[in-house]
Amino acid sequence: MLNEQELLLEYQIDTILSKNSGCGATYAKIAAARELEILVLMVQRPPIPDVEQVLDVAGAIAWLIKQLLVISYILGAIGMCQLASTDVIAVRLQELLSPLVYNHVGYYQQLGLR
């Protein structure tokens, strides 16, 4: 902590503005600033929005199909497109999306990222 205090004193820091990231990477500087009675301002993260979450690729595809079916229904109802059955749309979307999503996941797996 002494090195952090020396740094703050050397550069005549009188205020530290930091985001509250939840990790300890900046803790030493914050502790040093408090020891030197330097003003520390912490910016809180915005709240995480309440949204639907899925656990896997299949869940993501199912969510996307549901959203697209709603859009298709609305467009069909106002006469902007021909309304297809939900089963036809769901099957076609599954055919279109599955290779794209699974190839994307496979790419990350090959890189060792997932």
N, C-alpha and C positions, 0 to 999 in steps of 0.2 A: 504494500500500500504506500510505502514511502516514495517509490518511483512515481506513482500516480500523483501524490501530493506535490512532489517536485515539479512535475510537468504542469500541473495547474498553476502553481506559483510562478514558474518561469514565464508562462504565457499570460500571466495576470488575468486568469479566467475569473469572472465574477458571477457568472450564471451558467448553468448547464440545462439545456433543453433536450429531453430524451423521450423516445416513445417507450411505452411499457410493453416490451415484446414478450415478456414472460420467461426469458432465458437469462442466464447469469453472466453473459458476455460483458456487460457494462457495469456490473456490480462493483468492481474495484474502484472505478472512477466515481461512482455515486457515493460510495463509502468514504473515499478520500475527500470529496467535496463537502460532505457533511462534517467530517472532522475539522475541515478548515472553515466551516460555517459559510460555505458558498451556497447560494440559492440554487436549488434543484427543482426543475419543473418537469413533471411527468405527464405525458399525453397518453390517455387511455385509448385502447382499441375500441372501435365502434362495436356495438353488440352484433353477434352473428345472427343473420336473418333466419327466421323460422321458415325453412323450406323443406320440401320432401327430399329424403336421402335414400339412396339405394346402396346395396352391399356388393353388387357384382355387375358384370357386363350384361347378363340376362335381365337384371332389374332395370338397368339403364335403357335397354332396348324396349322393355315393356312400358316404361315411363314415357319414352319418346313416342311410341305407337299410340298411347293414350292421348297425348297432346295433339298429335297429328290427326287422330280420329275426330277430336273435338273441332279442330279447324276445318276438316273436310265436311263435317256435318253442318257447320255454320255456313260455309260457302255453298253447299248444296241447298240449304234452306233458303238462301237469298238468291238462288238461281245463277251463281257464278261458276258452278261446276256441276257435273253430273254426279249425283250421290251414289257411290258404290256401297255395297254391303260392307259392314265393319269387318267381317271375316276376310273378305277379299283384300281389303286395305291392310289388315294386320299381317296376313300371310305375305303379301308383296313387300311390305316394309321389312319384315323379318328377313326375307330373301335378299333385299338390297343392303340392309344394315349389318347383318351378321358378319359377312366376310370383311367389311371395312373395320368394324370394331375389333373383331378377333385378330385381324392382321395387325392392327395398331397395338393391341395388348401383346401379341407375340413378338413384335419388334422390341418393346420394352423388356420383355422377358429375356430376349436374346442379349440385350445389353446388361442384363442382371439388375435392372432397376425395379422390377416387380416380381 
